[in-house]
Every structure is written in structure tokens, then in C-alpha cells.
């Protein structure tokens, strides 16, 4: 049985193993940025990190 569901996103670049590495780097960068932002909010609210 063949699926007729469309793909999500645009196929501007073909799938390649390098894209997995790019996605992992993006996830780590987002996680670090989130920690920095939440630490800044915590310092602004409570004045220190314990």
C-alpha cells in the first residue's frame, strides 16, 4: 500500500548525512541559548544563582 501523504517542508536541498550533523549542531546551540536566557531571567528575578 503506497502512502499519498505529502512531505513537510520544501525540498530545497536533497537529503544527505551532513544535514544530520547540521541539525544536531542547531539543537545543541538552541539548548545552550535557552540555558543562557533562563539563567539571565533567574538572575533578574532572584538576583543570584544558588
ROSE-4610 file (N, C-alpha, C; in Angstrom, 1 decimal, always signed):
// ROSE-4610
residu = [X/X/X/X/X/X/X/X/X/X/X/X/X/X/X/X/X/X/X/X/X/X/X/X/X/X/X/X/X/X/X/X/X/X/X/X/X/X/X/X/X/X/X/X/X/X/X/X/X/X/X/X/X/X/X/X/X/X/X/X/X/X/X/X/X/X/X/X/X/X/X/X/X/X/X/X/X/X/X/X/X/X/X/X/X/X/X/X/X/X/X/X/X/X/X/X/X/X/X/X/X/X/X/X/X/X/X/X/X/X/X/X/X/X/X/X/X/X/X/X/X/X/X/X/X/X/X/X/X/X/X/X/X/X/X/X/X/X/X/X/X/X/X/X/X/X/X/X/X/X]
num = [1/1/1/2/2/2/3/3/3/4/4/4/5/5/5/6/6/6/7/7/7/8/8/8/9/9/9/10/10/10/11/11/11/12/12/12/13/13/13/14/14/14/15/15/15/16/16/16/17/17/17/18/18/18/19/19/19/20/20/20/21/21/21/22/22/22/23/23/23/24/24/24/25/25/25/26/26/26/27/27/27/28/28/28/29/29/29/30/30/30/31/31/31/32/32/32/33/33/33/34/34/34/35/35/35/36/36/36/37/37/37/38/38/38/39/39/39/40/40/40/41/41/41/42/42/42/43/43/43/44/44/44/45/45/45/46/46/46/47/47/47/48/48/48/49/49/49/50/50/50]
x = [+0.8/+0.0/+0.9/+0.7/+1.5/+0.9/+1.7/+1.1/+1.1/+0.0/-0.1/+0.0/+0.5/+0.7/+1.8/+1.6/+2.7/+3.8/+5.0/+6.1/+6.0/+6.5/+6.5/+7.8/+7.6/+8.7/+9.0/+10.0/+10.4/+11.6/+11.7/+12.9/+13.9/+14.4/+15.3/+16.7/+17.0/+18.3/+18.0/+18.7/+18.4/+18.9/+18.3/+18.7/+20.1/+20.9/+22.3/+22.7/+23.7/+24.2/+24.7/+25.2/+25.7/+24.6/+23.4/+22.2/+21.9/+22.2/+22.0/+22.9/+24.2/+25.2/+24.7/+24.2/+23.7/+22.6/+21.7/+20.5/+21.0/+22.0/+22.5/+23.1/+23.9/+24.6/+23.5/+22.5/+21.4/+20.7/+20.4/+19.8/+20.6/+22.0/+22.8/+22.9/+23.0/+23.1/+21.8/+20.6/+19.4/+19.3/+19.8/+19.8/+20.6/+21.8/+22.7/+22.1/+21.6/+20.9/+19.8/+19.0/+17.9/+18.4/+19.5/+20.0/+20.5/+21.2/+21.6/+20.5/+19.4/+18.3/+17.6/+17.4/+16.7/+17.6/+18.9/+19.8/+19.7/+19.6/+19.5/+18.2/+17.1/+15.8/+15.9/+16.5/+16.5/+17.4/+18.5/+19.3/+18.5/+17.7/+17.0/+15.8/+15.3/+14.2/+14.7/+15.6/+16.0/+17.4/+18.1/+19.3/+20.6/+20.4/+21.6/+21.3/+22.3/+22.1/+22.7/+21.9/+22.4/+22.7]
y = [-1.2/+0.0/+1.2/+2.1/+3.3/+4.5/+5.2/+6.4/+7.6/+8.4/+9.6/+10.9/+10.7/+11.9/+12.8/+14.1/+15.0/+15.1/+15.5/+15.7/+17.1/+17.2/+18.5/+19.3/+20.6/+21.4/+21.4/+22.1/+22.2/+21.4/+20.8/+20.0/+20.9/+21.9/+22.8/+22.2/+21.3/+20.5/+19.0/+18.2/+16.8/+16.3/+15.1/+14.6/+14.0/+14.3/+13.9/+13.7/+12.9/+12.7/+13.9/+14.9/+16.1/+16.9/+16.8/+17.5/+17.1/+15.8/+15.3/+16.1/+16.2/+16.9/+18.4/+19.0/+20.4/+20.5/+19.5/+19.5/+19.3/+18.5/+18.2/+19.5/+20.2/+21.4/+22.5/+22.5/+23.5/+23.2/+21.9/+21.6/+21.9/+21.6/+22.0/+23.5/+24.3/+25.7/+26.3/+25.7/+26.1/+25.8/+24.6/+24.3/+25.2/+25.5/+26.4/+27.8/+28.3/+29.6/+29.7/+28.6/+28.5/+28.6/+27.8/+27.9/+29.3/+29.9/+31.3/+32.2/+32.2/+33.0/+32.8/+31.5/+31.2/+31.5/+31.4/+31.8/+33.3/+34.1/+35.5/+35.9/+35.2/+35.5/+35.2/+34.1/+33.7/+34.8/+35.2/+36.2/+37.5/+37.9/+39.1/+39.0/+37.8/+37.7/+37.5/+36.6/+36.2/+36.9/+37.4/+38.1/+37.3/+36.0/+35.1/+33.7/+32.9/+31.5/+30.7/+29.9/+29.0/+27.7]
z = [+0.0/+0.0/+0.0/-1.0/-1.1/-0.4/+0.3/+1.0/+0.1/+0.2/-0.6/+0.2/+1.5/+2.3/+1.8/+1.8/+1.3/+2.4/+1.9/+2.9/+3.5/+4.7/+5.4/+4.9/+4.6/+4.2/+2.7/+2.4/+1.0/+0.7/-0.5/-0.9/-1.6/-0.9/-1.5/-1.6/-0.7/-0.7/-0.6/-1.3/-1.1/+0.3/+0.7/+2.0/+1.9/+2.9/+3.0/+4.4/+4.7/+6.1/+6.7/+6.0/+6.5/+7.2/+6.7/+7.3/+8.7/+9.0/+10.3/+11.3/+10.9/+11.7/+11.9/+10.9/+11.0/+12.0/+11.9/+12.8/+14.3/+14.5/+15.8/+16.4/+15.6/+16.0/+16.3/+15.5/+15.7/+17.1/+17.3/+18.6/+19.8/+19.7/+20.8/+21.0/+19.9/+20.0/+20.7/+20.3/+20.8/+22.3/+22.7/+24.1/+25.0/+24.5/+25.2/+25.3/+24.2/+24.2/+25.2/+25.2/+26.2/+27.6/+27.9/+29.3/+29.6/+28.7/+29.0/+29.2/+28.4/+28.6/+29.9/+30.3/+31.5/+32.7/+32.6/+33.7/+33.9/+32.8/+32.9/+33.5/+33.2/+33.8/+35.3/+35.6/+37.1/+37.8/+37.3/+37.9/+38.1/+37.0/+37.1/+38.1/+38.3/+39.3/+40.7/+40.9/+42.2/+42.6/+41.7/+42.0/+42.1/+42.1/+42.2/+41.7/+41.5/+41.1/+42.3/+42.9/+44.0/+43.5]
